[in-house]
């Protein structure tokens, strides 16, 4: 088992990529705190993973809260004794608005979930890693939308912010053996499009040009496989990297 005795926190664990990552980690022996707002979905996930080599504890939370980000990390340490891995996966889409059409409400909502929440979690996780004095591992789910224009301005800004902080974490803490890497998904078949609502037609019209040349969509399991590699000791010399999982979309 590639993650035996490792303790991980995974946000956005109730569906899509977070659910797939949690499942794969538990199957590989990890002890996982699965974080999401929808308690009933977390309970269903926990039930489905009974009998697997690892363990799962659920933590229901709105991750836009600073306190909840701190509490979910503390919860993992209290339950399992330490923390090895943080996976910042939770995220939403914007409505594809270009910056001239972007509303304050959309920017605030997307930045809180996609930008601030992962940064809050990284801050707390790093504090724990430093106290443990044995390093740590952060995996952020960003997006090809950081520089491939597959969404609107708010989404691009939120994911770019996390990508920039990830590089800073790598630089600042490499001597303390804290790793921080990003996975940049392309078109992955999940429920995230439901968070978009009615798209801005100007932005969507432009994005459609890129969607028209995209390869077939990938699966949540494709992202889970990349996360498993980054979470395992097989990637111990990988730090500050971006693993693009997009079927080659960004090469077109």
GIVENCOR-V349628 format. One line per field, one symbol per residue. phi: phi as a letter, one per 30 degrees, with the letter a starting at -180 (. if undefined). psi: psi as a letter, one per 30 degrees, with the letter a starting at -180 (. if undefined). burial: I if it has 9 or more other ideal C-beta (glycine too) atoms within 8 Angstrom, else O. A space follows every 10 residues. Layout:
BEGIN
phi=???
psi=???
burial=???
END
This chain:
BEGIN
phi=.dbeidcbcb ciddahdddd deeddddcjd cccccadded ddddddddcd jdddbbbcbd acdddedddd ddddeddddc jabcbccdce abdccidded cdddddeddd ddddcdedde ddedddeded ddibiabcbc ccaddebchc acdddedddd dddddeddee ddbddciccb bcccdcdcdb ddddddiddd dddddddedd ddcdddddce dddddddddd ddddceccbi cbcdbbijed cd
psi=kfgkgkkkkk lhfflbeeee eeeeeefggl jkjkklejee eeeeeeefgk flealkkkjk ljffkeeeee eeeeeeeeef flkekkjjek lllaggklef fkleeeeeee eeefdeeeee eeeeeeeeee efhgaljkjk jblffegghg aaeeeeeeee eeeeeeeeee efgefghkkj lkkjlbjkja gffffeajlk feeeeeefee efgkllklle feeeeeeeef flffgfgjkg ljjkigggef f.
burial=OIIIOIIIII IIIIIIIIII IIIIIIIIII IIIIIIOIOO IIIOIIOOIO OOOIOIIIII IOIOOOOIII IIIIIIIOII OOIOIIIIII IIIIIIIIOO IIOOOIIOII IIIIIIIIII IIOIIIOIII OIOOIIIIII IIIIIIOIII IIIIIIIIII IIIOIIIOII OOIIOOOIII IIIIIIIIOI OIOOOIOOII OIIIOIIOOI IOOIIOOIII OIIIIIIIII IIOOIOOOII OIIOIIIOII OO
END
